[in-house]
Amino acid sequence: MERGSKGHREETLNLRCFYLRLIRKIWIVPLAAVIGAAICLGIYTLATVTYGPARSYRAEARLYVSFAYDENKGTLVDHYNAYTWQHMLMPTDDILNPIIAELEKEQIYVTESDGLSATYGDAKSITKDELLASINADTPSDVRLMLLSAENSDKELADSILRASVKSLEEYGSSNKAFDSIKCLSIDEAKLVTYSDRSFAAAVFGAICAAVVAILIMLLIAAIDDAIYIQEDAEKRYSVNVLGIQCKKADDFFKNELIAGLNKATEGYTQVAVISTDSVEDEKVSKADTEAISAIISGTDAGANVRLIPMAVPGTVLDNYRKIGTCDGVILCVPFGTRNGAMTEHILAQLKKHECPVLGIVIARADSRFMRSYYGIK
């Protein structure tokens, strides 16, 4: 019986069938999530630990800056912001030279370039650029309150730089007319600089991304999947009656449907060819499907009156077209869940071209559990 068909390229995705197939492969989603989490966590670890910044220590001090003029009558106070202290004043000789002199008292020498001068022996040294880079003067909210810090990979050196910087600024506050004084309110020893651990966030991000990608890939595969899972989909696609479903594991419900369908389709016939659409190289697959169908219809009218002849896909052996011509018709076995929908369409077109009657389709090697789930059979 003819039905309207657009072929597998334009048919609507059977969502119920797709979701059931997705549930069967749902393990792929958590597996992808675990793999994604592991990859992102590994990348995060490499970026922050293995190849991340070297361990460093930071010492901090808080200073109070008293200006020499009336702060309510002018705006000069506002000029002493964080940028001014850090980039304009700290590099000047008035502040930097006393820091260098104080460090030398502790046997820490400041050089103009990389490398320790032979004059200093095994004493610690630091270049002037490194010294300036390690010091940070900030006024977060109030220009009268300064947060001074020194950071270095050597804990003792960080402490020494901070102490020298504090002393230099206190002297600068006493000698510069713009200030009444600069006093140290508190000073802390150097502590290891730690960064917030975002490994959990990295793992969650990787898991979510991988899970979403896995679902999208599964949707894409389903969209281009031309396999047959449900008999109604086969009838819509090929405009050919589906006689029944042959399950890999015996199921009485589908067995009875197949027997009834074959009895009706082969009524009055004596010889029918059976072609499995994936039996391309030889008739081995067709023979196995024929034996499975014969076992099901054994003892029925179809089993007693009709001889089933297995054949490979006609194009494989030219003589098969002649053999088909001696038969009363052809039964196509379409394998369950096998992506050969285009081949099935091609075989049907060839059989029609040679005027070979197609009695119907049998969905072969089906998963009975999937079928029962789809049709809601308990």
Secondary structure in CASP SS format (residue, H / E / C, confidence):
PFRMAT SS
TARGET T0000
AUTHOR 0000-0000-0000
METHOD secondary structure of the structure
MODEL  1
M C 1.00
E C 1.00
R C 1.00
G C 1.00
S C 1.00
K C 1.00
G C 1.00
H C 1.00
R C 1.00
E C 1.00
E C 1.00
T C 1.00
L C 1.00
N C 1.00
L H 1.00
R H 1.00
C H 1.00
F H 1.00
Y H 1.00
L H 1.00
R H 1.00
L H 1.00
I H 1.00
R H 1.00
K C 1.00
I C 1.00
W C 1.00
I H 1.00
V H 1.00
P H 1.00
L H 1.00
A H 1.00
A H 1.00
V H 1.00
I H 1.00
G H 1.00
A H 1.00
A H 1.00
I H 1.00
C H 1.00
L H 1.00
G H 1.00
I H 1.00
Y H 1.00
T H 1.00
L H 1.00
A H 1.00
T H 1.00
V H 1.00
T H 1.00
Y C 1.00
G C 1.00
P C 1.00
A C 1.00
R C 1.00
S C 1.00
Y E 1.00
R E 1.00
A E 1.00
E E 1.00
A E 1.00
R E 1.00
L E 1.00
Y E 1.00
V E 1.00
S E 1.00
F E 1.00
A C 1.00
Y C 1.00
D C 1.00
E C 1.00
N C 1.00
K C 1.00
G C 1.00
T C 1.00
L H 1.00
V H 1.00
D H 1.00
H H 1.00
Y C 1.00
N C 1.00
A H 1.00
Y H 1.00
T H 1.00
W H 1.00
Q H 1.00
H H 1.00
M H 1.00
L H 1.00
M C 1.00
P C 1.00
T C 1.00
D H 1.00
D H 1.00
I H 1.00
L H 1.00
N H 1.00
P H 1.00
I H 1.00
I H 1.00
A H 1.00
E H 1.00
L H 1.00
E H 1.00
K H 1.00
E C 1.00
Q C 1.00
I E 1.00
Y E 1.00
V E 1.00
T E 1.00
E C 1.00
S C 1.00
D C 1.00
G C 1.00
L C 1.00
S C 1.00
A H 1.00
T H 1.00
Y H 1.00
G C 1.00
D C 1.00
A C 1.00
K E 1.00
S E 1.00
I E 1.00
T E 1.00
K H 1.00
D H 1.00
E H 1.00
L H 1.00
L H 1.00
A H 1.00
S H 1.00
I E 1.00
N E 1.00
A E 1.00
D E 1.00
T C 1.00
P C 1.00
S C 1.00
D C 1.00
V C 1.00
R C 1.00
L E 1.00
M E 1.00
L E 1.00
L E 1.00
S E 1.00
A E 1.00
E E 1.00
N E 1.00
S C 1.00
D C 1.00
K H 1.00
E H 1.00
L H 1.00
A H 1.00
D H 1.00
S H 1.00
I H 1.00
L H 1.00
R H 1.00
A H 1.00
S H 1.00
V H 1.00
K H 1.00
S H 1.00
L H 1.00
E H 1.00
E H 1.00
Y H 1.00
G H 1.00
S H 1.00
S H 1.00
N C 1.00
K C 1.00
A C 1.00
F E 1.00
D E 1.00
S E 1.00
I E 1.00
K E 1.00
C E 1.00
L E 1.00
S E 1.00
I E 1.00
D C 1.00
E C 1.00
A C 1.00
K E 1.00
L E 1.00
V C 1.00
T C 1.00
Y C 1.00
S C 1.00
D C 1.00
R C 1.00
S H 1.00
F H 1.00
A H 1.00
A H 1.00
A H 1.00
V H 1.00
F H 1.00
G H 1.00
A H 1.00
I H 1.00
C H 1.00
A H 1.00
A H 1.00
V H 1.00
V H 1.00
A H 1.00
I H 1.00
L H 1.00
I H 1.00
M H 1.00
L H 1.00
L H 1.00
I H 1.00
A H 1.00
A H 1.00
I H 1.00
D C 1.00
D C 1.00
A C 1.00
I E 1.00
Y C 1.00
I C 1.00
Q H 1.00
E H 1.00
D H 1.00
A H 1.00
E H 1.00
K H 1.00
R H 1.00
Y H 1.00
S C 1.00
V C 1.00
N C 1.00
V E 1.00
L E 1.00
G E 1.00
I E 1.00
Q E 1.00
C E 1.00
K C 1.00
K C 1.00
A C 1.00
D C 1.00
D H 1.00
F H 1.00
F H 1.00
K H 1.00
N H 1.00
E H 1.00
L H 1.00
I H 1.00
A H 1.00
G H 1.00
L H 1.00
N H 1.00
K H 1.00
A H 1.00
T C 1.00
E C 1.00
G C 1.00
Y C 1.00
T C 1.00
Q E 1.00
V E 1.00
A E 1.00
V E 1.00
I E 1.00
S E 1.00
T C 1.00
D C 1.00
S C 1.00
V C 1.00
E C 1.00
D C 1.00
E C 1.00
K H 1.00
V H 1.00
S H 1.00
K H 1.00
A H 1.00
D H 1.00
T H 1.00
E H 1.00
A H 1.00
I H 1.00
S H 1.00
A H 1.00
I H 1.00
I H 1.00
S C 1.00
G C 1.00
T C 1.00
D H 1.00
A H 1.00
G H 1.00
A H 1.00
N H 1.00
V C 1.00
R E 1.00
L E 1.00
I E 1.00
P E 1.00
M E 1.00
A C 1.00
V C 1.00
P C 1.00
G C 1.00
T C 1.00
V C 1.00
L C 1.00
D H 1.00
N H 1.00
Y H 1.00
R H 1.00
K H 1.00
I H 1.00
G H 1.00
T C 1.00
C C 1.00
D C 1.00
G E 1.00
V E 1.00
I E 1.00
L E 1.00
C E 1.00
V E 1.00
P E 1.00
F E 1.00
G C 1.00
T C 1.00
R C 1.00
N C 1.00
G H 1.00
A H 1.00
M H 1.00
T H 1.00
E H 1.00
H H 1.00
I H 1.00
L H 1.00
A H 1.00
Q H 1.00
L H 1.00
K H 1.00
K H 1.00
H C 1.00
E C 1.00
C C 1.00
P C 1.00
V E 1.00
L E 1.00
G E 1.00
I E 1.00
V E 1.00
I E 1.00
A E 1.00
R E 1.00
A E 1.00
D C 1.00
S H 1.00
R H 1.00
F H 1.00
M H 1.00
R H 1.00
S H 1.00
Y H 1.00
Y H 1.00
G C 1.00
I C 1.00
K C 1.00
END
